[in-house]
Amino acid sequence: MVHKLSSSAYQKLLEENLAWLLKQPRTLERQHIIEIIKESHYWHYEHLTLLQSLVKDYANNITLPQLAKLQELIKKLEGPHGD
């Protein structure tokens, strides 16, 4: 079963994972995972919120088919983490 996480709950999980990783021996793989974790919240929440606000701001200036496509894209981006 899929459960959606709030932005703050997801951020807390990321912080816990990051704290654990920072205690591990330095490796290239570790550094790569740290960089992914640092960007993860942006791509799952902030980027999506920006897209949603753009759709809302410009909804009066686009056609209904364009709006439907944007809303479909937002649903796809939400994935298991969307609010």
HTML snippet that shows the backbone in 3Dmol.js (N, CA, C, O; Angstrom):
<script src="https://3Dmol.org/build/3Dmol-min.js"></script>
<div id="view" style="width:600px;height:400px;position:relative"></div>
<script>
const pdb = `
ATOM      1  N   MET A   1       0.841  -1.166   0.000  1.00  0.00           N
ATOM      2  CA  MET A   1       0.000   0.000   0.000  1.00  0.00           C
ATOM      3  C   MET A   1       0.897   1.244   0.000  1.00  0.00           C
ATOM      4  O   MET A   1       1.885   1.312   0.731  1.00  0.00           O
ATOM      5  N   VAL A   2       0.534   2.222  -0.832  1.00  0.00           N
ATOM      6  CA  VAL A   2       1.299   3.453  -0.940  1.00  0.00           C
ATOM      7  C   VAL A   2       0.717   4.504   0.006  1.00  0.00           C
ATOM      8  O   VAL A   2      -0.490   4.741   0.026  1.00  0.00           O
ATOM      9  N   HIS A   3       1.592   5.121   0.780  1.00  0.00           N
ATOM     10  CA  HIS A   3       1.186   6.206   1.669  1.00  0.00           C
ATOM     11  C   HIS A   3       1.939   7.460   1.241  1.00  0.00           C
ATOM     12  O   HIS A   3       3.147   7.416   1.010  1.00  0.00           O
ATOM     13  N   LYS A   4       1.232   8.564   1.138  1.00  0.00           N
ATOM     14  CA  LYS A   4       1.882   9.814   0.798  1.00  0.00           C
ATOM     15  C   LYS A   4       2.483  10.432   2.053  1.00  0.00           C
ATOM     16  O   LYS A   4       1.890  10.395   3.132  1.00  0.00           O
ATOM     17  N   LEU A   5       3.666  10.996   1.886  1.00  0.00           N
ATOM     18  CA  LEU A   5       4.349  11.655   2.994  1.00  0.00           C
ATOM     19  C   LEU A   5       4.200  13.157   2.858  1.00  0.00           C
ATOM     20  O   LEU A   5       4.250  13.698   1.753  1.00  0.00           O
ATOM     21  N   SER A   6       4.019  13.818   3.966  1.00  0.00           N
ATOM     22  CA  SER A   6       4.010  15.279   3.925  1.00  0.00           C
ATOM     23  C   SER A   6       5.439  15.739   3.645  1.00  0.00           C
ATOM     24  O   SER A   6       6.403  14.996   3.831  1.00  0.00           O
ATOM     25  N   SER A   7       5.538  16.957   3.203  1.00  0.00           N
ATOM     26  CA  SER A   7       6.849  17.522   2.903  1.00  0.00           C
ATOM     27  C   SER A   7       7.760  17.484   4.134  1.00  0.00           C
ATOM     28  O   SER A   7       8.938  17.145   4.025  1.00  0.00           O
ATOM     29  N   SER A   8       7.217  17.828   5.293  1.00  0.00           N
ATOM     30  CA  SER A   8       8.042  17.859   6.512  1.00  0.00           C
ATOM     31  C   SER A   8       8.459  16.454   6.948  1.00  0.00           C
ATOM     32  O   SER A   8       9.578  16.265   7.424  1.00  0.00           O
ATOM     33  N   ALA A   9       7.579  15.473   6.793  1.00  0.00           N
ATOM     34  CA  ALA A   9       7.928  14.092   7.150  1.00  0.00           C
ATOM     35  C   ALA A   9       9.023  13.566   6.230  1.00  0.00           C
ATOM     36  O   ALA A   9       9.948  12.889   6.680  1.00  0.00           O
ATOM     37  N   TYR A  10       8.917  13.877   4.945  1.00  0.00           N
ATOM     38  CA  TYR A  10       9.934  13.444   3.985  1.00  0.00           C
ATOM     39  C   TYR A  10      11.270  14.112   4.299  1.00  0.00           C
ATOM     40  O   TYR A  10      12.317  13.466   4.253  1.00  0.00           O
ATOM     41  N   GLN A  11      11.233  15.407   4.619  1.00  0.00           N
ATOM     42  CA  GLN A  11      12.454  16.127   4.960  1.00  0.00           C
ATOM     43  C   GLN A  11      13.115  15.522   6.196  1.00  0.00           C
ATOM     44  O   GLN A  11      14.340  15.410   6.250  1.00  0.00           O
ATOM     45  N   LYS A  12      12.322  15.136   7.179  1.00  0.00           N
ATOM     46  CA  LYS A  12      12.872  14.531   8.399  1.00  0.00           C
ATOM     47  C   LYS A  12      13.563  13.201   8.079  1.00  0.00           C
ATOM     48  O   LYS A  12      14.643  12.919   8.598  1.00  0.00           O
ATOM     49  N   LEU A  13      12.942  12.392   7.228  1.00  0.00           N
ATOM     50  CA  LEU A  13      13.562  11.125   6.825  1.00  0.00           C
ATOM     51  C   LEU A  13      14.890  11.370   6.112  1.00  0.00           C
ATOM     52  O   LEU A  13      15.875  10.672   6.351  1.00  0.00           O
ATOM     53  N   LEU A  14      14.900  12.364   5.239  1.00  0.00           N
ATOM     54  CA  LEU A  14      16.136  12.692   4.523  1.00  0.00           C
ATOM     55  C   LEU A  14      17.224  13.118   5.495  1.00  0.00           C
ATOM     56  O   LEU A  14      18.375  12.701   5.363  1.00  0.00           O
ATOM     57  N   GLU A  15      16.869  13.945   6.466  1.00  0.00           N
ATOM     58  CA  GLU A  15      17.849  14.412   7.450  1.00  0.00           C
ATOM     59  C   GLU A  15      18.408  13.254   8.275  1.00  0.00           C
ATOM     60  O   GLU A  15      19.603  13.220   8.566  1.00  0.00           O
ATOM     61  N   GLU A  16      17.551  12.310   8.652  1.00  0.00           N
ATOM     62  CA  GLU A  16      18.010  11.145   9.410  1.00  0.00           C
ATOM     63  C   GLU A  16      18.961  10.296   8.577  1.00  0.00           C
ATOM     64  O   GLU A  16      19.992   9.843   9.075  1.00  0.00           O
ATOM     65  N   ASN A  17      18.622  10.083   7.320  1.00  0.00           N
ATOM     66  CA  ASN A  17      19.493   9.307   6.436  1.00  0.00           C
ATOM     67  C   ASN A  17      20.821  10.014   6.217  1.00  0.00           C
ATOM     68  O   ASN A  17      21.877   9.381   6.204  1.00  0.00           O
ATOM     69  N   LEU A  18      20.761  11.320   6.045  1.00  0.00           N
ATOM     70  CA  LEU A  18      21.971  12.093   5.835  1.00  0.00           C
ATOM     71  C   LEU A  18      22.882  12.047   7.067  1.00  0.00           C
ATOM     72  O   LEU A  18      24.098  11.910   6.932  1.00  0.00           O
ATOM     73  N   ALA A  19      22.306  12.159   8.255  1.00  0.00           N
ATOM     74  CA  ALA A  19      23.096  12.095   9.492  1.00  0.00           C
ATOM     75  C   ALA A  19      23.816  10.751   9.601  1.00  0.00           C
ATOM     76  O   ALA A  19      24.982  10.696   9.992  1.00  0.00           O
ATOM     77  N   TRP A  20      23.119   9.672   9.256  1.00  0.00           N
ATOM     78  CA  TRP A  20      23.737   8.344   9.307  1.00  0.00           C
ATOM     79  C   TRP A  20      24.856   8.245   8.276  1.00  0.00           C
ATOM     80  O   TRP A  20      25.944   7.755   8.578  1.00  0.00           O
ATOM     81  N   LEU A  21      24.588   8.708   7.063  1.00  0.00           N
ATOM     82  CA  LEU A  21      25.591   8.630   6.000  1.00  0.00           C
ATOM     83  C   LEU A  21      26.857   9.401   6.332  1.00  0.00           C
ATOM     84  O   LEU A  21      27.961   8.958   6.013  1.00  0.00           O
ATOM     85  N   LEU A  22      26.702  10.550   6.971  1.00  0.00           N
ATOM     86  CA  LEU A  22      27.864  11.377   7.288  1.00  0.00           C
ATOM     87  C   LEU A  22      28.790  10.701   8.294  1.00  0.00           C
ATOM     88  O   LEU A  22      29.954  11.083   8.411  1.00  0.00           O
ATOM     89  N   LYS A  23      28.295   9.709   9.016  1.00  0.00           N
ATOM     90  CA  LYS A  23      29.123   8.964   9.976  1.00  0.00           C
ATOM     91  C   LYS A  23      29.862   7.800   9.321  1.00  0.00           C
ATOM     92  O   LYS A  23      30.731   7.186   9.940  1.00  0.00           O
ATOM     93  N   GLN A  24      29.517   7.497   8.072  1.00  0.00           N
ATOM     94  CA  GLN A  24      30.119   6.371   7.366  1.00  0.00           C
ATOM     95  C   GLN A  24      31.455   6.785   6.738  1.00  0.00           C
ATOM     96  O   GLN A  24      31.712   7.972   6.539  1.00  0.00           O
ATOM     97  N   PRO A  25      32.304   5.793   6.428  1.00  0.00           N
ATOM     98  CA  PRO A  25      33.585   6.111   5.785  1.00  0.00           C
ATOM     99  C   PRO A  25      33.367   6.826   4.447  1.00  0.00           C
ATOM    100  O   PRO A  25      32.409   6.549   3.726  1.00  0.00           O
ATOM    101  N   ARG A  26      34.268   7.737   4.142  1.00  0.00           N
ATOM    102  CA  ARG A  26      34.157   8.499   2.894  1.00  0.00           C
ATOM    103  C   ARG A  26      34.467   7.609   1.692  1.00  0.00           C
ATOM    104  O   ARG A  26      35.518   6.975   1.609  1.00  0.00           O
ATOM    105  N   THR A  27      33.517   7.588   0.773  1.00  0.00           N
ATOM    106  CA  THR A  27      33.718   6.896  -0.504  1.00  0.00           C
ATOM    107  C   THR A  27      33.028   7.726  -1.578  1.00  0.00           C
ATOM    108  O   THR A  27      32.227   8.611  -1.277  1.00  0.00           O
ATOM    109  N   LEU A  28      33.343   7.433  -2.815  1.00  0.00           N
ATOM    110  CA  LEU A  28      32.701   8.121  -3.921  1.00  0.00           C
ATOM    111  C   LEU A  28      31.201   7.808  -3.941  1.00  0.00           C
ATOM    112  O   LEU A  28      30.380   8.688  -4.201  1.00  0.00           O
ATOM    113  N   GLU A  29      30.859   6.565  -3.668  1.00  0.00           N
ATOM    114  CA  GLU A  29      29.448   6.168  -3.632  1.00  0.00           C
ATOM    115  C   GLU A  29      28.691   6.930  -2.534  1.00  0.00           C
ATOM    116  O   GLU A  29      27.583   7.420  -2.754  1.00  0.00           O
ATOM    117  N   ARG A  30      29.303   7.020  -1.360  1.00  0.00           N
ATOM    118  CA  ARG A  30      28.686   7.757  -0.245  1.00  0.00           C
ATOM    119  C   ARG A  30      28.435   9.196  -0.645  1.00  0.00           C
ATOM    120  O   ARG A  30      27.354   9.728  -0.391  1.00  0.00           O
ATOM    121  N   GLN A  31      29.417   9.840  -1.270  1.00  0.00           N
ATOM    122  CA  GLN A  31      29.270  11.235  -1.676  1.00  0.00           C
ATOM    123  C   GLN A  31      28.155  11.392  -2.704  1.00  0.00           C
ATOM    124  O   GLN A  31      27.401  12.365  -2.662  1.00  0.00           O
ATOM    125  N   HIS A  32      28.049  10.452  -3.615  1.00  0.00           N
ATOM    126  CA  HIS A  32      26.991  10.485  -4.623  1.00  0.00           C
ATOM    127  C   HIS A  32      25.613  10.392  -3.959  1.00  0.00           C
ATOM    128  O   HIS A  32      24.701  11.136  -4.318  1.00  0.00           O
ATOM    129  N   ILE A  33      25.462   9.496  -3.010  1.00  0.00           N
ATOM    130  CA  ILE A  33      24.183   9.339  -2.302  1.00  0.00           C
ATOM    131  C   ILE A  33      23.855  10.593  -1.504  1.00  0.00           C
ATOM    132  O   ILE A  33      22.696  11.006  -1.459  1.00  0.00           O
ATOM    133  N   ILE A  34      24.843  11.200  -0.881  1.00  0.00           N
ATOM    134  CA  ILE A  34      24.626  12.440  -0.132  1.00  0.00           C
ATOM    135  C   ILE A  34      24.100  13.529  -1.057  1.00  0.00           C
ATOM    136  O   ILE A  34      23.162  14.245  -0.704  1.00  0.00           O
ATOM    137  N   GLU A  35      24.691  13.656  -2.226  1.00  0.00           N
ATOM    138  CA  GLU A  35      24.239  14.686  -3.180  1.00  0.00           C
ATOM    139  C   GLU A  35      22.805  14.427  -3.630  1.00  0.00           C
ATOM    140  O   GLU A  35      22.025  15.369  -3.770  1.00  0.00           O
ATOM    141  N   ILE A  36      22.451  13.179  -3.856  1.00  0.00           N
ATOM    142  CA  ILE A  36      21.084  12.832  -4.255  1.00  0.00           C
ATOM    143  C   ILE A  36      20.106  13.179  -3.129  1.00  0.00           C
ATOM    144  O   ILE A  36      19.044  13.750  -3.378  1.00  0.00           O
ATOM    145  N   ILE A  37      20.462  12.838  -1.912  1.00  0.00           N
ATOM    146  CA  ILE A  37      19.585  13.130  -0.770  1.00  0.00           C
ATOM    147  C   ILE A  37      19.384  14.639  -0.628  1.00  0.00           C
ATOM    148  O   ILE A  37      18.273  15.093  -0.356  1.00  0.00           O
ATOM    149  N   LYS A  38      20.450  15.414  -0.810  1.00  0.00           N
ATOM    150  CA  LYS A  38      20.336  16.861  -0.684  1.00  0.00           C
ATOM    151  C   LYS A  38      19.383  17.455  -1.723  1.00  0.00           C
ATOM    152  O   LYS A  38      18.722  18.456  -1.445  1.00  0.00           O
ATOM    153  N   GLU A  39      19.301  16.864  -2.902  1.00  0.00           N
ATOM    154  CA  GLU A  39      18.428  17.365  -3.970  1.00  0.00           C
ATOM    155  C   GLU A  39      17.039  16.745  -3.949  1.00  0.00           C
ATOM    156  O   GLU A  39      16.123  17.271  -4.582  1.00  0.00           O
ATOM    157  N   SER A  40      16.866  15.661  -3.249  1.00  0.00           N
ATOM    158  CA  SER A  40      15.633  14.887  -3.295  1.00  0.00           C
ATOM    159  C   SER A  40      14.392  15.689  -2.905  1.00  0.00           C
ATOM    160  O   SER A  40      13.370  15.613  -3.587  1.00  0.00           O
ATOM    161  N   HIS A  41      14.471  16.447  -1.827  1.00  0.00           N
ATOM    162  CA  HIS A  41      13.303  17.212  -1.376  1.00  0.00           C
ATOM    163  C   HIS A  41      12.879  18.214  -2.444  1.00  0.00           C
ATOM    164  O   HIS A  41      11.687  18.385  -2.702  1.00  0.00           O
ATOM    165  N   TYR A  42      13.835  18.864  -3.053  1.00  0.00           N
ATOM    166  CA  TYR A  42      13.511  19.833  -4.100  1.00  0.00           C
ATOM    167  C   TYR A  42      12.728  19.168  -5.227  1.00  0.00           C
ATOM    168  O   TYR A  42      11.688  19.675  -5.648  1.00  0.00           O
ATOM    169  N   TRP A  43      13.222  18.044  -5.711  1.00  0.00           N
ATOM    170  CA  TRP A  43      12.592  17.410  -6.877  1.00  0.00           C
ATOM    171  C   TRP A  43      11.258  16.763  -6.548  1.00  0.00           C
ATOM    172  O   TRP A  43      10.406  16.640  -7.427  1.00  0.00           O
ATOM    173  N   HIS A  44      11.058  16.349  -5.310  1.00  0.00           N
ATOM    174  CA  HIS A  44       9.784  15.714  -4.943  1.00  0.00           C
ATOM    175  C   HIS A  44       8.734  16.699  -4.437  1.00  0.00           C
ATOM    176  O   HIS A  44       7.538  16.417  -4.517  1.00  0.00           O
ATOM    177  N   TYR A  45       9.160  17.843  -3.921  1.00  0.00           N
ATOM    178  CA  TYR A  45       8.191  18.763  -3.323  1.00  0.00           C
ATOM    179  C   TYR A  45       8.268  20.176  -3.883  1.00  0.00           C
ATOM    180  O   TYR A  45       7.273  20.674  -4.409  1.00  0.00           O
ATOM    181  N   GLU A  46       9.408  20.829  -3.786  1.00  0.00           N
ATOM    182  CA  GLU A  46       9.507  22.229  -4.181  1.00  0.00           C
ATOM    183  C   GLU A  46       9.302  22.418  -5.673  1.00  0.00           C
ATOM    184  O   GLU A  46       8.585  23.328  -6.090  1.00  0.00           O
ATOM    185  N   HIS A  47       9.918  21.578  -6.475  1.00  0.00           N
ATOM    186  CA  HIS A  47       9.777  21.654  -7.930  1.00  0.00           C
ATOM    187  C   HIS A  47       8.315  21.464  -8.313  1.00  0.00           C
ATOM    188  O   HIS A  47       7.793  22.191  -9.158  1.00  0.00           O
ATOM    189  N   LEU A  48       7.664  20.505  -7.705  1.00  0.00           N
ATOM    190  CA  LEU A  48       6.256  20.229  -7.978  1.00  0.00           C
ATOM    191  C   LEU A  48       5.387  21.401  -7.550  1.00  0.00           C
ATOM    192  O   LEU A  48       4.466  21.774  -8.277  1.00  0.00           O
ATOM    193  N   THR A  49       5.651  21.988  -6.401  1.00  0.00           N
ATOM    194  CA  THR A  49       4.884  23.126  -5.918  1.00  0.00           C
ATOM    195  C   THR A  49       5.029  24.306  -6.873  1.00  0.00           C
ATOM    196  O   THR A  49       4.055  25.008  -7.142  1.00  0.00           O
ATOM    197  N   LEU A  50       6.224  24.527  -7.380  1.00  0.00           N
ATOM    198  CA  LEU A  50       6.458  25.592  -8.348  1.00  0.00           C
ATOM    199  C   LEU A  50       5.629  25.350  -9.608  1.00  0.00           C
ATOM    200  O   LEU A  50       4.983  26.268 -10.113  1.00  0.00           O
ATOM    201  N   LEU A  51       5.647  24.132 -10.111  1.00  0.00           N
ATOM    202  CA  LEU A  51       4.872  23.798 -11.303  1.00  0.00           C
ATOM    203  C   LEU A  51       3.376  24.004 -11.057  1.00  0.00           C
ATOM    204  O   LEU A  51       2.675  24.542 -11.914  1.00  0.00           O
ATOM    205  N   GLN A  52       2.888  23.579  -9.894  1.00  0.00           N
ATOM    206  CA  GLN A  52       1.470  23.755  -9.560  1.00  0.00           C
ATOM    207  C   GLN A  52       1.095  25.235  -9.515  1.00  0.00           C
ATOM    208  O   GLN A  52       0.032  25.618 -10.003  1.00  0.00           O
ATOM    209  N   SER A  53       1.956  26.063  -8.937  1.00  0.00           N
ATOM    210  CA  SER A  53       1.639  27.489  -8.855  1.00  0.00           C
ATOM    211  C   SER A  53       1.681  28.144 -10.228  1.00  0.00           C
ATOM    212  O   SER A  53       0.894  29.050 -10.501  1.00  0.00           O
ATOM    213  N   LEU A  54       2.590  27.701 -11.099  1.00  0.00           N
ATOM    214  CA  LEU A  54       2.623  28.224 -12.463  1.00  0.00           C
ATOM    215  C   LEU A  54       1.338  27.888 -13.209  1.00  0.00           C
ATOM    216  O   LEU A  54       0.787  28.731 -13.918  1.00  0.00           O
ATOM    217  N   VAL A  55       0.868  26.670 -13.051  1.00  0.00           N
ATOM    218  CA  VAL A  55      -0.377  26.269 -13.696  1.00  0.00           C
ATOM    219  C   VAL A  55      -1.525  27.139 -13.190  1.00  0.00           C
ATOM    220  O   VAL A  55      -2.356  27.607 -13.967  1.00  0.00           O
ATOM    221  N   LYS A  56      -1.555  27.346 -11.879  1.00  0.00           N
ATOM    222  CA  LYS A  56      -2.635  28.148 -11.289  1.00  0.00           C
ATOM    223  C   LYS A  56      -2.570  29.598 -11.786  1.00  0.00           C
ATOM    224  O   LYS A  56      -3.600  30.189 -12.110  1.00  0.00           O
ATOM    225  N   ASP A  57      -1.363  30.169 -11.846  1.00  0.00           N
ATOM    226  CA  ASP A  57      -1.193  31.558 -12.264  1.00  0.00           C
ATOM    227  C   ASP A  57      -1.541  31.785 -13.728  1.00  0.00           C
ATOM    228  O   ASP A  57      -2.067  32.838 -14.088  1.00  0.00           O
ATOM    229  N   TYR A  58      -1.252  30.803 -14.572  1.00  0.00           N
ATOM    230  CA  TYR A  58      -1.445  30.983 -16.006  1.00  0.00           C
ATOM    231  C   TYR A  58      -2.629  30.203 -16.565  1.00  0.00           C
ATOM    232  O   TYR A  58      -2.792  30.112 -17.782  1.00  0.00           O
ATOM    233  N   ALA A  59      -3.446  29.647 -15.696  1.00  0.00           N
ATOM    234  CA  ALA A  59      -4.576  28.825 -16.143  1.00  0.00           C
ATOM    235  C   ALA A  59      -5.534  29.600 -17.036  1.00  0.00           C
ATOM    236  O   ALA A  59      -6.144  29.017 -17.933  1.00  0.00           O
ATOM    237  N   ASN A  60      -5.678  30.888 -16.813  1.00  0.00           N
ATOM    238  CA  ASN A  60      -6.592  31.684 -17.633  1.00  0.00           C
ATOM    239  C   ASN A  60      -6.029  31.994 -19.017  1.00  0.00           C
ATOM    240  O   ASN A  60      -6.771  32.416 -19.904  1.00  0.00           O
ATOM    241  N   ASN A  61      -4.729  31.789 -19.210  1.00  0.00           N
ATOM    242  CA  ASN A  61      -4.090  32.137 -20.477  1.00  0.00           C
ATOM    243  C   ASN A  61      -3.756  30.927 -21.343  1.00  0.00           C
ATOM    244  O   ASN A  61      -3.113  31.085 -22.381  1.00  0.00           O
ATOM    245  N   ILE A  62      -4.171  29.729 -20.949  1.00  0.00           N
ATOM    246  CA  ILE A  62      -3.889  28.549 -21.760  1.00  0.00           C
ATOM    247  C   ILE A  62      -5.202  27.856 -22.116  1.00  0.00           C
ATOM    248  O   ILE A  62      -6.236  28.080 -21.486  1.00  0.00           O
ATOM    249  N   THR A  63      -5.134  27.023 -23.127  1.00  0.00           N
ATOM    250  CA  THR A  63      -6.333  26.314 -23.567  1.00  0.00           C
ATOM    251  C   THR A  63      -6.634  25.157 -22.630  1.00  0.00           C
ATOM    252  O   THR A  63      -5.761  24.710 -21.885  1.00  0.00           O
ATOM    253  N   LEU A  64      -7.857  24.676 -22.665  1.00  0.00           N
ATOM    254  CA  LEU A  64      -8.235  23.543 -21.814  1.00  0.00           C
ATOM    255  C   LEU A  64      -7.396  22.294 -22.088  1.00  0.00           C
ATOM    256  O   LEU A  64      -6.984  21.630 -21.137  1.00  0.00           O
ATOM    257  N   PRO A  65      -7.126  21.945 -23.359  1.00  0.00           N
ATOM    258  CA  PRO A  65      -6.254  20.777 -23.580  1.00  0.00           C
ATOM    259  C   PRO A  65      -4.851  20.959 -22.990  1.00  0.00           C
ATOM    260  O   PRO A  65      -4.274  20.009 -22.461  1.00  0.00           O
ATOM    261  N   GLN A  66      -4.301  22.181 -23.079  1.00  0.00           N
ATOM    262  CA  GLN A  66      -2.987  22.442 -22.491  1.00  0.00           C
ATOM    263  C   GLN A  66      -3.040  22.314 -20.972  1.00  0.00           C
ATOM    264  O   GLN A  66      -2.137  21.748 -20.355  1.00  0.00           O
ATOM    265  N   LEU A  67      -4.096  22.838 -20.382  1.00  0.00           N
ATOM    266  CA  LEU A  67      -4.272  22.745 -18.930  1.00  0.00           C
ATOM    267  C   LEU A  67      -4.387  21.285 -18.500  1.00  0.00           C
ATOM    268  O   LEU A  67      -3.792  20.884 -17.500  1.00  0.00           O
ATOM    269  N   ALA A  68      -5.145  20.495 -19.243  1.00  0.00           N
ATOM    270  CA  ALA A  68      -5.309  19.076 -18.927  1.00  0.00           C
ATOM    271  C   ALA A  68      -3.960  18.359 -18.990  1.00  0.00           C
ATOM    272  O   ALA A  68      -3.665  17.520 -18.139  1.00  0.00           O
ATOM    273  N   LYS A  69      -3.139  18.683 -19.992  1.00  0.00           N
ATOM    274  CA  LYS A  69      -1.811  18.061 -20.107  1.00  0.00           C
ATOM    275  C   LYS A  69      -0.926  18.436 -18.922  1.00  0.00           C
ATOM    276  O   LYS A  69      -0.208  17.590 -18.389  1.00  0.00           O
ATOM    277  N   LEU A  70      -0.975  19.707 -18.506  1.00  0.00           N
ATOM    278  CA  LEU A  70      -0.179  20.137 -17.358  1.00  0.00           C
ATOM    279  C   LEU A  70      -0.637  19.453 -16.073  1.00  0.00           C
ATOM    280  O   LEU A  70       0.189  19.043 -15.257  1.00  0.00           O
ATOM    281  N   GLN A  71      -1.934  19.331 -15.894  1.00  0.00           N
ATOM    282  CA  GLN A  71      -2.453  18.661 -14.705  1.00  0.00           C
ATOM    283  C   GLN A  71      -2.060  17.189 -14.697  1.00  0.00           C
ATOM    284  O   GLN A  71      -1.776  16.625 -13.640  1.00  0.00           O
ATOM    285  N   GLU A  72      -2.044  16.569 -15.866  1.00  0.00           N
ATOM    286  CA  GLU A  72      -1.614  15.170 -15.975  1.00  0.00           C
ATOM    287  C   GLU A  72      -0.134  15.044 -15.610  1.00  0.00           C
ATOM    288  O   GLU A  72       0.268  14.106 -14.922  1.00  0.00           O
ATOM    289  N   LEU A  73       0.666  15.997 -16.077  1.00  0.00           N
ATOM    290  CA  LEU A  73       2.089  16.002 -15.751  1.00  0.00           C
ATOM    291  C   LEU A  73       2.298  16.140 -14.244  1.00  0.00           C
ATOM    292  O   LEU A  73       3.143  15.453 -13.669  1.00  0.00           O
ATOM    293  N   ILE A  74       1.541  17.015 -13.613  1.00  0.00           N
ATOM    294  CA  ILE A  74       1.656  17.200 -12.166  1.00  0.00           C
ATOM    295  C   ILE A  74       1.333  15.897 -11.445  1.00  0.00           C
ATOM    296  O   ILE A  74       2.032  15.533 -10.499  1.00  0.00           O
ATOM    297  N   LYS A  75       0.299  15.194 -11.866  1.00  0.00           N
ATOM    298  CA  LYS A  75      -0.051  13.915 -11.228  1.00  0.00           C
ATOM    299  C   LYS A  75       1.093  12.923 -11.343  1.00  0.00           C
ATOM    300  O   LYS A  75       1.404  12.211 -10.388  1.00  0.00           O
ATOM    301  N   LYS A  76       1.724  12.876 -12.520  1.00  0.00           N
ATOM    302  CA  LYS A  76       2.854  11.961 -12.721  1.00  0.00           C
ATOM    303  C   LYS A  76       4.020  12.340 -11.822  1.00  0.00           C
ATOM    304  O   LYS A  76       4.680  11.466 -11.260  1.00  0.00           O
ATOM    305  N   LEU A  77       4.278  13.638 -11.680  1.00  0.00           N
ATOM    306  CA  LEU A  77       5.388  14.094 -10.848  1.00  0.00           C
ATOM    307  C   LEU A  77       5.156  13.834  -9.374  1.00  0.00           C
ATOM    308  O   LEU A  77       6.107  13.615  -8.623  1.00  0.00           O
ATOM    309  N   GLU A  78       3.903  13.854  -8.953  1.00  0.00           N
ATOM    310  CA  GLU A  78       3.611  13.624  -7.536  1.00  0.00           C
ATOM    311  C   GLU A  78       4.084  12.272  -7.071  1.00  0.00           C
ATOM    312  O   GLU A  78       4.620  12.153  -5.969  1.00  0.00           O
ATOM    313  N   GLY A  79       3.902  11.261  -7.873  1.00  0.00           N
ATOM    314  CA  GLY A  79       4.329   9.918  -7.495  1.00  0.00           C
ATOM    315  C   GLY A  79       3.877   9.574  -6.078  1.00  0.00           C
ATOM    316  O   GLY A  79       2.813  10.018  -5.644  1.00  0.00           O
ATOM    317  N   PRO A  80       4.667   8.795  -5.360  1.00  0.00           N
ATOM    318  CA  PRO A  80       4.264   8.369  -4.018  1.00  0.00           C
ATOM    319  C   PRO A  80       4.475   9.447  -2.953  1.00  0.00           C
ATOM    320  O   PRO A  80       4.080   9.252  -1.803  1.00  0.00           O
ATOM    321  N   HIS A  81       5.092  10.582  -3.310  1.00  0.00           N
ATOM    322  CA  HIS A  81       5.428  11.572  -2.300  1.00  0.00           C
ATOM    323  C   HIS A  81       4.545  12.801  -2.326  1.00  0.00           C
ATOM    324  O   HIS A  81       4.694  13.665  -1.462  1.00  0.00           O
ATOM    325  N   GLY A  82       3.641  12.918  -3.267  1.00  0.00           N
ATOM    326  CA  GLY A  82       2.848  14.142  -3.422  1.00  0.00           C
ATOM    327  C   GLY A  82       1.948  14.424  -2.239  1.00  0.00           C
ATOM    328  O   GLY A  82       1.468  13.507  -1.573  1.00  0.00           O
ATOM    329  N   ASP A  83       1.725  15.693  -1.987  1.00  0.00           N
ATOM    330  CA  ASP A  83       0.819  16.120  -0.909  1.00  0.00           C
ATOM    331  C   ASP A  83      -0.571  16.278  -1.463  1.00  0.00           C
ATOM    332  O   ASP A  83      -1.492  16.631  -0.727  1.00  0.00           O
TER     333      ASP A  83
END
`;
const viewer = $3Dmol.createViewer("view");
viewer.addModel(pdb, "pdb");
viewer.setStyle({}, {cartoon: {color: "spectrum"}});
viewer.zoomTo();
viewer.render();
</script>
